[in-house]
Amino acid sequence: MIIVDRALEKRRRAGNPVRVAMVGAGFMGRGIALQIITAVPGLSLVAIANRHVGEARRAYREAGLPPEMVSAAETEAELQAAWQRRQVVVTDDALLLCRAGGIEVILEVTGTVEFAAHVALTAIQHGKHLVMMNAELDGTVGPILKTYADQAGVVFTNADGDQPGVTLNLYRFVRGLGIKPVLCGNIKGLHDPYRNPATQAAFAARWGQRPSMVTSFADGTKISFEQAIVANATGMRVARRGMWGPVAPAGTPLREAVQAYPVDELLQGPGLVDYLVGAEPAPGVFVLGTHSHPTQQHYLNLYKLGSGPLYCFFTPYHLCHFEAPNTVARAALLDDATIAPLGAPRVDVVAAAKIDLQAGQTLDGLGGYMTYGLAENSDVVRAENLLPIGLAEGCRLVRAVPKDQVLAWADVTPPAGRLSDRLWAEQNERFKLRPESQATEAPC
């Protein structure tokens, strides 16, 4: 979105930068803080909330702000007073920032579901645009949160830089050429559903990331969420539970690797989301499209895209924290979402057993030792009453579940009183997704 730079420059010249508050100061949050403060003068990161305030201070410090420019706040009065002194604010109360005046955009970077649901709903209810680097929340209850955002007149979106946002940018470009997208794809270097925080600890330490986050990349949970929100933003589906996920020899050029997909199936229906393992360039994204006009097919062949019927477009990188501020600007200045649900969910992410699970156990979180995520079409999820992995953490097993079996709501008792469960039930009701025979089996 090249026009974003000029829109931001206009706000900078007016002395009125977009006022942003960020929730989460982990590895990605610190990178975003660094980018906004050092490279995006049309944005102002006025506050950071984190469970441990010291990490929020660290984010500002690593971005070059001296300690005297940073003030802690526990109330809105303290928040406003700090801003009057031209200080930025750190706090352990994320909802304080969601409620406070003087903030245009909340940037949510926690990767949680239950906690982030409270942040998202509170921000929307207080008239703030919501930008998330959180496919996990979006892939679980994003459609109902988008409904709330529409009612409030604010933008709900995931971010540029993460692969779904990059995919949607490419999707919109391809569609704008008059080419019909038939597959939105994601390129992975590794897929092993049995990875866990112990196996990924060394890699996580090398890059300063959390082992559970790294595990969610390796075991397929993260890519399932990412492709689910792409499906929900485009109306596409998955070809089967878990997607096809062809594996190519390492370094296989993308245009060769995509030949593993069945052409006839791609040319029918609303399109598919999927991923490849081993292709280059990684970790990029790609869109396969088709064109029915013979003259345009001739031109595409001349332009080195081949003779069809499928044409491969790709972006060879996704630059996470570098690109995320573009979505903040698009939301605040152009009222444009990078990637958001079209309406009812098309694809969800369900929990499968990573190990043999026993009755009485309590399920751990995303990227843990007990479950991995699989993308599944939403109508199947409701018909079989399957358990979304975004709601699995903290659920107590009421029966044994063997390794690799997908869990259902009937297998667990969820914790009481969770907002995320209420939103899931509301989402089902809003979009009339739950089969009549299961209407009384809501999880909360």
C-alpha positions in Angstrom: 0.0 0.0 0.0 2.3 2.8 -1.3 -0.2 5.5 -0.5 0.2 4.8 3.3 3.6 6.7 3.4 2.0 9.9 2.1 -1.0 9.6 4.4 1.4 9.2 7.4 3.6 12.1 6.2 0.5 14.3 6.1 -0.3 13.5 9.8 3.3 14.1 10.7 3.4 17.5 9.1 0.2 18.4 10.9 1.8 17.5 14.2 -1.0 15.0 14.8 0.5 11.5 14.5 -1.8 8.5 14.8 -1.8 7.6 18.5 -1.3 3.9 19.1 -1.2 1.7 22.2 0.2 -1.8 22.1 -0.7 -4.8 24.3 2.2 -7.2 24.6 5.9 -6.5 24.8 7.4 -9.9 23.8 9.7 -10.6 21.0 7.4 -9.3 18.3 6.1 -6.5 20.3 9.6 -5.1 21.0 10.3 -5.3 17.3 7.1 -3.3 16.5 8.0 -0.7 19.1 11.4 -0.3 17.6 9.9 0.1 14.1 7.3 2.6 15.0 9.6 4.8 17.1 12.5 4.8 14.7 11.0 4.5 11.3 7.3 5.6 11.2 7.1 9.3 12.1 3.3 9.4 11.3 2.6 7.0 14.2 3.1 7.6 17.9 3.4 4.6 20.3 2.0 6.4 23.3 1.6 3.4 25.6 2.5 -0.2 26.1 0.7 -2.7 28.3 2.4 -5.9 29.5 1.8 -8.3 32.3 5.4 -7.5 33.5 5.8 -3.8 33.2 9.6 -4.2 33.0 9.2 -5.8 29.6 7.2 -2.8 28.4 9.9 -0.5 29.7 12.4 -2.7 27.9 10.6 -2.2 24.6 10.8 1.5 24.9 14.5 1.3 26.0 15.5 -0.9 23.1 13.8 1.6 20.8 16.1 4.4 22.1 13.8 6.2 24.5 15.5 7.5 27.7 14.0 6.3 31.0 12.8 9.8 31.9 10.4 9.8 28.9 8.6 6.7 30.3 6.1 6.8 33.1 4.0 4.1 34.7 0.2 4.5 35.0 -2.5 2.6 36.9 -5.4 5.0 36.2 -6.6 7.1 33.3 -5.8 10.2 35.3 -2.2 9.1 35.6 -2.2 8.1 31.9 -3.4 11.5 30.8 -1.0 13.4 33.1 1.9 11.5 31.7 0.9 12.4 28.2 0.6 16.1 29.2 4.2 15.8 30.3 5.0 14.4 26.8 5.9 11.0 28.3 4.9 7.6 27.0 3.2 5.2 29.4 3.7 1.6 30.6 1.1 -0.3 32.5 0.2 -3.9 33.5 -3.5 -3.1 32.8 -4.3 -3.6 29.1 -7.9 -2.7 29.5 -6.9 0.7 30.9 -5.5 1.4 27.4 -8.6 0.0 25.7 -10.9 2.3 27.7 -8.7 5.5 27.7 -9.3 8.6 25.6 -6.6 9.8 23.3 -5.8 6.5 21.7 -6.9 5.7 18.1 -5.6 2.2 17.6 -5.0 -0.7 19.9 -2.3 -3.1 18.6 -2.7 -6.5 20.1 0.5 -8.7 20.0 0.0 -11.4 22.7 -0.9 -14.5 20.7 -3.4 -15.5 23.4 -7.1 -16.2 23.0 -9.0 -15.7 26.3 -6.9 -12.6 27.4 -6.9 -11.1 23.9 -10.7 -11.6 23.6 -11.1 -9.2 26.6 -8.7 -6.7 25.0 -10.4 -6.9 21.6 -14.0 -6.6 22.8 -13.1 -3.7 25.2 -11.2 -1.8 22.6 -14.0 -2.2 20.1 -16.6 -1.1 22.6 -14.6 2.0 23.3 -14.4 3.0 19.7 -10.8 2.0 18.9 -9.6 0.4 15.7 -8.1 -3.0 16.6 -5.0 -4.3 14.8 -3.9 -7.8 15.8 -0.8 -9.9 15.2 -3.0 -12.7 16.6 -4.2 -15.3 14.1 -5.2 -17.5 17.1 -7.9 -15.2 18.3 -9.0 -14.3 14.8 -9.2 -17.9 13.8 -11.3 -18.8 16.8 -13.8 -15.9 17.2 -12.8 -13.3 14.6 -16.1 -13.3 12.7 -18.1 -12.3 15.8 -15.5 -9.7 16.8 -15.7 -8.3 13.3 -19.5 -8.0 13.7 -19.0 -6.0 16.9 -16.4 -3.8 15.1 -18.8 -3.1 12.3 -21.5 -2.1 14.7 -19.0 0.3 16.5 -17.8 1.8 13.2 -14.2 0.7 13.8 -11.7 -1.4 11.8 -11.0 -5.0 12.9 -8.0 -6.5 11.2 -4.9 -8.7 11.3 -1.6 -7.3 10.3 0.6 -6.7 7.3 3.9 -8.6 7.7 2.3 -11.8 9.1 1.7 -14.2 6.3 -2.1 -13.9 6.2 -1.8 -10.1 5.7 0.8 -10.5 3.0 -1.4 -13.1 1.4 -4.4 -10.8 1.3 -2.4 -8.0 -0.2 -1.3 -10.4 -3.0 -4.8 -11.8 -3.3 -6.3 -8.3 -3.8 -3.6 -7.5 -6.3 -4.3 -10.7 -8.4 -8.0 -10.2 -8.2 -7.5 -6.6 -9.3 -5.8 -7.8 -12.5 -9.0 -9.7 -13.4 -7.4 -13.0 -12.6 -9.5 -15.4 -10.4 -7.6 -16.6 -7.3 -8.2 -20.3 -6.8 -5.7 -21.1 -4.1 -4.0 -19.0 -1.4 -0.8 -20.7 -0.2 1.8 -20.5 2.5 5.3 -21.9 2.3 6.8 -23.7 5.3 10.3 -25.1 5.9 9.2 -27.7 8.4 6.0 -29.5 9.5 6.0 -32.1 12.3 2.8 -32.3 14.4 4.7 -34.0 17.3 7.2 -31.2 18.0 6.9 -29.8 21.6 8.5 -27.1 23.7 11.4 -29.4 24.7 12.3 -30.2 21.1 12.1 -26.6 20.1 13.9 -25.1 23.1 17.3 -24.6 21.5 15.8 -22.9 18.4 13.7 -20.7 20.6 16.7 -19.7 22.7 18.8 -18.9 19.6 16.2 -16.4 18.4 14.9 -15.1 21.7 11.5 -16.5 21.3 9.1 -18.5 23.5 9.4 -22.3 23.0 5.6 -22.6 22.9 5.4 -20.1 20.1 8.2 -21.8 18.1 6.4 -25.1 18.7 3.1 -23.8 17.2 5.0 -23.0 14.0 6.6 -26.4 13.8 3.6 -28.6 14.7 1.2 -26.9 12.2 -1.0 -25.1 14.6 0.1 -21.6 13.5 -0.2 -22.3 9.8 -3.6 -23.8 10.4 -4.7 -20.5 12.1 -3.1 -18.4 9.4 -4.8 -20.2 6.6 -8.1 -20.3 8.5 -8.2 -16.5 8.6 -7.2 -16.3 4.9 -10.2 -18.6 4.2 -12.5 -16.5 6.3 -11.3 -13.3 4.5 -11.8 -14.8 1.0 -14.6 -17.3 1.2 -12.3 -20.2 0.5 -12.2 -23.6 2.1 -9.8 -26.5 2.8 -9.7 -29.5 0.5 -9.5 -31.8 3.5 -8.9 -31.8 7.3 -5.4 -30.5 7.8 -5.1 -29.3 4.2 -3.1 -31.1 1.5 0.3 -29.7 2.5 2.5 -31.2 -0.3 6.1 -31.8 0.6 8.7 -30.9 -2.0 12.4 -31.6 -1.9 14.2 -28.8 -0.1 14.8 -25.8 -2.4 12.3 -26.8 -5.1 11.3 -23.7 -7.1 7.8 -22.7 -6.2 6.4 -22.9 -9.8 7.5 -26.5 -9.9 6.2 -27.3 -6.4 2.7 -26.0 -7.1 2.3 -28.6 -9.8 1.5 -31.1 -7.0 -2.0 -29.5 -6.7 -4.8 -31.1 -8.7 -5.7 -28.6 -11.4 -9.3 -29.8 -11.9 -10.2 -29.5 -8.2 -8.7 -26.0 -8.0 -10.7 -24.7 -10.9 -14.0 -25.7 -9.2 -15.7 -24.2 -6.2 -14.8 -21.1 -4.2 -11.1 -21.7 -4.0 -8.8 -23.3 -1.4 -6.3 -22.4 1.2 -3.3 -24.7 1.6 0.5 -24.8 2.2 3.7 -26.2 0.8 6.7 -27.7 2.7 10.2 -27.3 1.2 9.6 -25.0 -1.7 11.5 -21.8 -2.4 11.2 -18.9 -1.8 10.5 -19.5 1.8 8.9 -18.3 4.0 6.8 -16.5 1.4 3.2 -16.8 0.2 1.6 -17.4 -3.1 -1.7 -17.2 -5.0 -2.6 -19.4 -7.9 -5.1 -17.8 -10.3 -6.8 -18.5 -13.6 -8.1 -16.5 -16.5 -10.7 -17.6 -19.0 -10.0 -15.0 -21.8 -7.7 -16.5 -24.5 -6.2 -13.1 -25.4 -5.3 -12.4 -21.8 -3.9 -15.9 -21.5 -1.6 -15.1 -24.5 -0.4 -11.9 -22.7 0.2 -13.8 -19.5 2.3 -16.3 -21.4 4.2 -13.5 -23.0 4.9 -12.0 -19.5 6.5 -15.3 -18.5 3.7 -16.6 -16.3 3.2 -19.7 -18.5 0.5 -21.1 -20.6 -2.0 -21.7 -17.8 -4.5 -22.7 -16.8 -2.9 -21.8 -13.4 -0.7 -18.7 -13.0 1.5 -18.4 -9.9 2.0 -15.1 -8.1 4.2 -14.9 -5.0 5.7 -12.7 -2.4 9.1 -14.1 -1.3 9.1 -12.8 2.2 7.0 -11.5 5.1 8.7 -9.0 7.3 6.5 -9.2 10.4 7.3 -6.2 12.6 8.6 -4.0 9.7 5.2 -4.2 7.9 2.8 -4.2 10.9 2.7 -0.4 11.2 1.3 -0.3 7.6 -1.9 -1.9 8.9 -2.2 0.6 11.8 -2.0 3.4 9.2 -4.5 1.7 6.8 -7.0 1.3 9.6 -6.7 4.8 11.1 -6.2 6.8 8.0 -7.9 4.9 5.2 -10.6 2.8 7.1 -9.1 -0.2 5.4 -8.6 -3.7 6.9 -5.6 -5.7 5.8 -7.4 -9.0 6.4 -10.7 -9.5 8.2 -13.5 -12.0 8.0 -16.1 -11.5 5.2 -18.9 -12.9 7.4 -19.5 -16.4 8.7 -16.4 -18.5 9.3 -15.5 -20.8 6.5 -12.6 -22.6 8.2 -11.8 -23.3 11.9 -8.8 -24.9 13.7 -9.6 -28.0 15.7 -7.6 -29.7 18.4 -6.0 -33.1 17.7 -4.2 -35.2 20.3 -0.4 -34.9 20.0 0.0 -37.9 22.5 -2.4 -40.4 24.0 -4.5 -38.3 26.3 -6.1 -39.7 29.5 -9.3 -38.8 31.3 -8.8 -36.3 34.1 -5.9 -34.5 32.4 -6.2 -30.7 31.8 -5.2 -29.6 28.3 -2.2 -27.3 28.0 -2.0 -24.3 25.6 -1.1 -23.7 22.0 2.3 -25.0 21.0 2.3 -27.3 24.0 2.8 -31.0 24.7 -0.7 -32.3 24.3 -2.5 -31.0 21.2 -1.8 -29.6 17.7 -4.2 -27.8 15.4 -5.8 -28.8 12.1 -7.7 -26.6 9.7 -11.2 -27.9 9.0 -14.2 -26.5 7.2 -16.6 -24.8 9.5 -19.6 -26.8 8.5 -17.8 -30.0 9.4 -16.6 -28.6 12.7 -20.2 -27.8 13.7 -21.7 -31.1 12.3 -19.2 -33.1 14.3 -19.2 -30.7 17.3 -15.3 -30.6 17.2 -13.3 -28.7 19.8 -11.5 -25.6 18.5 -7.9 -25.6 19.6 -8.2 -21.9 20.5 -10.6 -23.0 23.3 -8.9 -26.2 24.3 -6.5 -24.8 26.9 -7.7 -25.4 30.4 -10.4 -28.0 29.3 -10.5 -31.1 31.5 -10.7 -34.4 29.6 -13.7 -36.6 30.6 -12.5 -39.5 28.5 -9.3 -40.9 27.0 -8.4 -39.7 23.5 -5.8 -41.6 21.4 -2.9 -39.9 19.7 -3.9 -38.1 16.4 -7.7 -38.3 17.1 -9.5 -35.0 16.8 -11.2 -33.9 20.1 -14.9 -33.0 20.4 -16.7 -30.9 22.9 -18.1 -34.2 24.3 -14.5 -35.2 25.3 -14.0 -32.2 27.7 -15.4 -30.0 30.3 -14.3 -26.4 29.7 -13.5 -23.9 32.5 -16.4 -21.8 33.6 -17.0 -18.2 32.8 -14.7 -17.7 29.8 -15.4 -14.8 27.4 -14.0 -16.7 24.5 -16.5 -19.5 25.0 -19.3 -17.0 25.1 -18.1 -15.4 21.9 -17.8 -18.8 20.2 -21.4 -19.6 21.2 -22.6 -16.2 20.1 -20.7 -16.6 16.8 -22.5 -19.9 16.1 -25.8 -18.3 16.9 -25.2 -15.2 14.9 -24.2 -17.1 11.8 -26.6 -20.0 12.4 -23.8 -22.5 12.3 -24.7 -25.0 15.0 -26.8 -28.0 13.8 -30.3 -28.1 15.3 -29.5 -31.5 17.0 -26.6 -29.9 18.8 -28.2 -26.6 19.7 -28.2 -27.4 23.4 -24.6 -28.5 23.5 -23.0 -25.1 23.7 -19.7 -25.1 25.7 -20.8 -22.6 28.2 
